[in-house]
Amino acid sequence: MFFSIIIPLYNRPQEIHELLQSLTQQQYRDFEVIVVEDGSRIQANDIVEAFSDRLDVHYFLTENTGQGFARNYGFQKAKGDFFIVLDSDVIVPVHYLQEVAAGLLEQQLDAFGGPDGAHASFSSMQKAISYTMTSPLTTGGIRGNKKHIGPFHPRSFNMGISRAVWEQTKGFRLSRRSEDIEFSIRMIAEGFHVGLIPKALVYHKRRTDLSQFFRQTYQFGKGRIDIYKIYPTELKWVHALPAGFVIGLVAIAMLTLLNVLTYGGITLFVQIAYLGYALLLIYTFALFAHALKATKDLSVALQSVPAAYVQLVAYGSGFIQNYMDKIWFQK
């Protein structure tokens, strides 16, 4: 099987170098690499060219249209039997393509997704963010996991489609924000066999600080409402949990303020606020304990707590904001 690896790139030349370097070490060698520079100001043509003696690599510069349409452009140029989409901020293990090939054959898949994790070389914050994006104690528990709610939806940091899927679906319909979820839903609806290959893991850097992570997960929350507008039945109760978390935090803050203004005179408000703080304390301890067990690193576990709060608040806030804009105010 010949693979075409499609990588959209936008102003991140330093990331593509590490990804291409990891691809040179693949044990499975029957593949090409297509890098689509999506209107970047900081271009990576020199970096990509430096790998031309070690990889069958092709570089294309397009106008900025967003990662979804950049991948479609790559599909148009691809020669492979199967197309693999990777984000530029991943590193692939040496056996990645072997695991993909074996998983496709074993499960007879038309499209697949794989999990992600943290590489030993990542910073403590990157490892903490990776933990929160895969933890069952945050929204990450529904991603890249054998146990998930509803059909498995591959995510574009690590997904693949057959040429037949591309020819029938014509690829991504959305350019940005939840474009991979929409594509996955549509593939399944059109009868293609889509599944998870658990061993096809990639190391995903994600964001390097909490402010970047907040902006990213805020868009994830907004994207879930975008999907709801297209496919109403795809909104599950679990998707609304971060919004409930945000509402709970606001309620505790308001009750605390009322207690201050009334000098604790409203006993019920005091009791509810104390209960809220107690639940937050229990959740915080559970996060820390689980992160410490999962990562075996005290520094990562400590940073995982604020990272998890950032993820939940950002996702929940984006979810609420887009719900109010696109559903509530349009009633």
C-alpha positions as CSV (number, residue, x, y, z in Angstrom):
1,M,0.0,0.0,0.0
2,F,1.3,3.4,-1.0
3,F,0.6,6.2,1.4
4,S,0.4,10.0,0.7
5,I,1.1,12.0,3.9
6,I,-0.7,15.4,3.7
7,I,0.6,18.1,6.0
8,P,-1.0,21.6,6.0
9,L,1.4,24.3,7.3
10,Y,0.9,27.8,8.4
11,N,3.8,29.9,9.8
12,R,5.4,27.0,11.6
13,P,8.7,26.1,9.8
14,Q,10.3,24.9,13.0
15,E,7.6,22.3,13.5
16,I,7.8,20.8,9.9
17,H,11.5,20.2,10.4
18,E,10.9,17.9,13.4
19,L,8.0,16.1,11.7
20,L,10.0,15.5,8.4
21,Q,12.9,14.3,10.4
22,S,10.8,11.7,12.2
23,L,9.4,10.6,8.8
24,T,12.9,9.9,7.5
25,Q,13.2,7.2,10.2
26,Q,10.0,5.3,9.2
27,Q,10.5,1.5,8.9
28,Y,7.7,1.4,6.3
29,R,9.1,3.2,3.3
30,D,6.4,3.1,0.6
31,F,5.1,6.7,1.0
32,E,5.3,10.3,-0.2
33,V,5.0,13.5,1.7
34,I,2.9,16.5,0.5
35,V,3.4,19.8,2.4
36,V,0.8,22.5,1.6
37,E,2.0,25.9,2.7
38,D,-1.4,27.7,3.4
39,G,-0.5,31.3,2.6
40,S,2.2,31.5,5.3
41,R,4.2,34.7,5.8
42,I,7.1,32.6,7.2
43,Q,7.6,29.9,4.6
44,A,9.4,26.6,5.0
45,N,10.4,25.8,1.4
46,D,14.1,25.7,2.3
47,I,13.5,23.3,5.2
48,V,11.4,21.0,3.1
49,E,13.9,21.1,0.2
50,A,16.6,20.0,2.6
51,F,14.8,16.7,3.0
52,S,14.4,16.0,-0.7
53,D,17.4,13.6,-0.7
54,R,15.8,11.5,2.1
55,L,12.1,11.7,1.4
56,D,9.8,11.7,-1.6
57,V,8.6,15.2,-0.6
58,H,6.6,17.7,-2.5
59,Y,6.0,21.4,-1.5
60,F,3.1,23.5,-2.6
61,L,2.4,27.2,-1.8
62,T,-1.3,28.2,-1.9
63,E,-3.4,31.2,-0.8
64,N,-4.6,31.1,2.8
65,T,-7.8,29.1,2.9
66,G,-7.6,27.3,6.2
67,Q,-6.3,23.8,7.1
68,G,-9.4,21.9,5.8
69,F,-9.1,23.2,2.3
70,A,-5.3,23.0,2.3
71,R,-5.7,19.3,3.0
72,N,-8.1,19.0,0.1
73,Y,-5.5,20.6,-2.1
74,G,-3.0,18.0,-1.0
75,F,-5.5,15.2,-1.7
76,Q,-5.7,16.5,-5.3
77,K,-2.0,16.2,-5.7
78,A,-1.6,12.9,-3.9
79,K,-0.6,9.7,-5.7
80,G,-1.3,7.3,-2.9
81,D,-3.8,4.5,-2.4
82,F,-4.4,5.9,1.1
83,F,-4.1,9.5,2.4
84,I,-2.8,10.2,5.9
85,V,-3.4,13.7,7.4
86,L,-1.0,14.9,10.1
87,D,-0.7,18.2,11.8
88,S,2.6,20.0,11.6
89,D,3.1,19.9,15.3
90,V,3.4,16.1,15.6
91,I,6.3,13.7,15.6
92,V,5.7,10.1,14.5
93,P,7.4,7.0,16.0
94,V,9.5,4.8,13.7
95,H,6.8,2.1,13.5
96,Y,3.9,4.5,12.9
97,L,3.2,3.6,9.2
98,Q,3.7,-0.1,9.9
99,E,1.0,0.1,12.6
100,V,-1.3,2.0,10.2
101,A,-0.9,-0.5,7.4
102,A,-1.5,-3.4,9.8
103,G,-4.5,-1.8,11.4
104,L,-6.1,-1.0,8.0
105,L,-5.6,-4.6,6.9
106,E,-6.9,-6.1,10.1
107,Q,-10.0,-4.0,10.5
108,Q,-10.6,-3.4,6.7
109,L,-11.0,0.3,7.3
110,D,-11.9,3.0,4.7
111,A,-10.8,5.7,7.2
112,F,-9.0,5.7,10.5
113,G,-7.9,7.9,13.4
114,G,-5.1,7.3,15.9
115,P,-4.4,8.5,19.4
116,D,-1.8,11.0,20.5
117,G,0.6,11.4,23.5
118,A,3.5,13.3,24.8
119,H,7.1,12.7,23.8
120,A,9.9,12.5,26.4
121,S,11.5,15.6,24.9
122,F,8.4,17.8,25.4
123,S,8.3,20.5,28.1
124,S,6.5,19.9,31.3
125,M,3.7,22.2,30.2
126,Q,3.3,20.4,26.8
127,K,3.1,17.1,28.7
128,A,0.5,18.6,31.1
129,I,-1.6,19.9,28.2
130,S,-1.2,16.5,26.5
131,Y,-2.5,14.9,29.7
132,T,-5.6,17.1,29.9
133,M,-6.4,16.5,26.2
134,T,-6.5,12.7,26.8
135,S,-7.6,12.4,30.4
136,P,-11.0,10.8,31.4
137,L,-11.3,13.6,34.0
138,T,-11.6,16.3,31.3
139,T,-13.1,16.5,27.9
140,G,-10.1,14.5,26.6
141,G,-11.5,11.2,27.8
142,I,-13.7,11.0,24.6
143,R,-10.7,11.5,22.2
144,G,-8.6,8.7,20.8
145,N,-10.0,6.1,23.2
146,K,-11.5,2.7,22.6
147,K,-14.3,3.7,25.0
148,H,-16.1,6.6,23.4
149,I,-19.7,7.9,23.2
150,G,-21.2,7.2,19.8
151,P,-19.3,6.4,16.6
152,F,-15.6,7.1,16.6
153,H,-14.7,10.4,14.8
154,P,-11.0,10.6,13.7
155,R,-9.3,14.0,14.4
156,S,-7.2,15.7,11.8
157,F,-3.9,15.7,13.8
158,N,-3.8,11.9,13.0
159,M,-6.3,10.6,10.5
160,G,-6.4,8.8,7.2
161,I,-8.8,8.2,4.3
162,S,-8.8,5.9,1.3
163,R,-8.7,7.3,-2.2
164,A,-12.3,6.0,-2.6
165,V,-13.4,8.1,0.4
166,W,-11.8,11.2,-1.2
167,E,-13.3,10.6,-4.6
168,Q,-16.8,10.1,-3.1
169,T,-16.9,12.8,-0.4
170,K,-14.5,15.4,-2.0
171,G,-12.9,15.9,1.4
172,F,-13.4,18.6,3.9
173,R,-16.4,20.9,3.6
174,L,-15.4,23.2,6.5
175,S,-12.1,25.0,6.3
176,R,-11.6,25.7,10.0
177,R,-12.9,24.7,13.4
178,S,-14.3,21.2,13.8
179,E,-13.8,20.5,10.1
180,D,-12.5,17.0,11.0
181,I,-15.6,16.1,13.1
182,E,-17.9,17.2,10.2
183,F,-15.9,15.2,7.8
184,S,-15.9,12.1,10.0
185,I,-19.7,12.3,10.5
186,R,-20.2,12.5,6.8
187,M,-17.9,9.6,6.0
188,I,-19.8,7.4,8.4
189,A,-23.2,8.6,7.0
190,E,-22.1,7.7,3.5
191,G,-21.4,4.1,4.5
192,F,-17.6,4.0,4.9
193,H,-16.0,1.9,7.6
194,V,-14.3,4.3,10.0
195,G,-12.4,3.2,13.1
196,L,-9.6,3.7,15.6
197,I,-6.2,2.2,15.2
198,P,-5.0,2.2,18.8
199,K,-1.3,1.5,18.0
200,A,-1.1,4.3,15.4
201,L,0.0,6.8,18.0
202,V,1.7,10.2,17.3
203,Y,3.4,12.5,19.7
204,H,1.5,15.8,19.6
205,K,3.1,19.0,20.9
206,R,-0.2,20.9,21.0
207,R,0.3,24.4,22.6
208,T,3.3,25.6,24.7
209,D,1.5,27.9,27.2
210,L,-1.9,28.2,28.8
211,S,-2.9,31.4,26.9
212,Q,-2.4,29.6,23.6
213,F,-4.2,26.5,25.0
214,F,-7.2,28.7,26.1
215,R,-7.6,30.2,22.7
216,Q,-7.4,26.8,21.0
217,T,-9.9,25.0,23.3
218,Y,-12.2,28.0,23.2
219,Q,-12.5,27.4,19.5
220,F,-13.1,23.7,20.1
221,G,-16.1,24.6,22.3
222,K,-17.5,27.0,19.6
223,G,-16.9,24.3,17.0
224,R,-19.1,21.8,18.9
225,I,-22.1,24.1,18.4
226,D,-21.1,24.5,14.7
227,I,-21.4,20.8,14.4
228,Y,-24.8,20.8,16.2
229,K,-26.1,23.3,13.7
230,I,-25.3,20.9,10.9
231,Y,-26.0,17.6,12.6
232,P,-28.3,18.2,15.6
233,T,-28.2,14.5,16.8
234,E,-24.5,14.6,17.2
235,L,-24.6,16.8,20.3
236,K,-24.3,14.5,23.4
237,W,-24.7,15.3,27.1
238,V,-20.9,14.9,27.6
239,H,-20.2,17.8,25.2
240,A,-22.1,20.1,27.5
241,L,-20.3,19.2,30.7
242,P,-17.6,21.9,30.4
243,A,-20.4,24.5,30.0
244,G,-22.0,23.1,33.2
245,F,-18.6,23.5,34.9
246,V,-18.4,27.1,33.8
247,I,-21.9,27.8,35.0
248,G,-21.0,26.1,38.3
249,L,-18.0,28.3,38.8
250,V,-20.0,31.5,38.1
251,A,-22.7,30.3,40.5
252,I,-20.2,29.7,43.3
253,A,-18.6,33.1,42.7
254,M,-22.0,34.8,42.8
255,L,-23.0,33.0,46.0
256,T,-19.7,34.0,47.6
257,L,-20.3,37.6,46.7
258,L,-23.8,37.5,48.2
259,N,-22.4,36.0,51.4
260,V,-19.9,38.9,51.6
261,L,-22.6,41.5,50.9
262,T,-25.0,40.0,53.5
263,Y,-22.2,39.2,56.0
264,G,-23.1,35.5,55.7
265,G,-26.7,36.2,56.6
266,I,-28.3,33.8,54.1
267,T,-27.5,30.4,55.5
268,L,-28.6,28.4,52.4
269,F,-26.2,30.4,50.2
270,V,-23.4,29.8,52.6
271,Q,-24.0,26.1,52.6
272,I,-24.3,25.9,48.8
273,A,-21.1,27.9,48.3
274,Y,-19.2,25.7,50.8
275,L,-20.5,22.6,49.0
276,G,-19.2,24.0,45.7
277,Y,-15.8,24.7,47.1
278,A,-15.6,21.2,48.6
279,L,-16.5,19.6,45.2
280,L,-13.9,21.7,43.5
281,L,-11.3,20.7,46.1
282,I,-12.1,17.0,45.6
283,Y,-12.0,17.4,41.8
284,T,-8.6,19.2,42.0
285,F,-7.1,16.5,44.2
286,A,-8.5,13.8,41.8
287,L,-6.9,15.6,38.9
288,F,-3.6,15.9,40.5
289,A,-3.6,12.2,41.7
290,H,-4.6,10.9,38.3
291,A,-2.1,13.1,36.5
292,L,0.7,12.0,38.8
293,K,-0.2,8.3,38.3
294,A,-0.5,8.7,34.5
295,T,2.6,10.8,33.9
296,K,4.8,9.8,36.9
297,D,6.1,13.3,37.0
298,L,5.4,15.7,39.9
299,S,6.0,18.8,37.9
300,V,3.7,17.7,35.1
301,A,1.0,16.7,37.6
302,L,1.1,20.1,39.3
303,Q,0.8,21.9,35.9
304,S,-1.9,19.5,34.8
305,V,-4.3,21.0,37.3
306,P,-4.4,24.6,35.9
307,A,-4.2,23.1,32.4
308,A,-7.4,21.1,33.0
309,Y,-9.2,24.2,34.5
310,V,-8.1,26.2,31.4
311,Q,-9.4,23.5,29.1
312,L,-12.8,23.2,30.8
313,V,-13.3,26.9,31.2
314,A,-12.2,27.7,27.6
315,Y,-14.2,24.9,26.0
316,G,-17.3,25.6,28.1
317,S,-17.1,29.4,27.5
318,G,-16.8,28.8,23.7
319,F,-19.7,26.4,23.8
320,I,-21.9,28.8,25.7
321,Q,-20.9,31.8,23.6
322,N,-21.6,30.1,20.3
323,Y,-24.8,28.6,21.7
324,M,-26.1,32.0,22.6
325,D,-25.1,33.6,19.3
326,K,-26.3,30.9,16.9
327,I,-29.2,29.3,18.8
328,W,-30.5,31.3,21.8
329,F,-30.6,34.7,20.2
330,Q,-32.0,33.4,17.0
331,K,-35.1,31.8,18.6
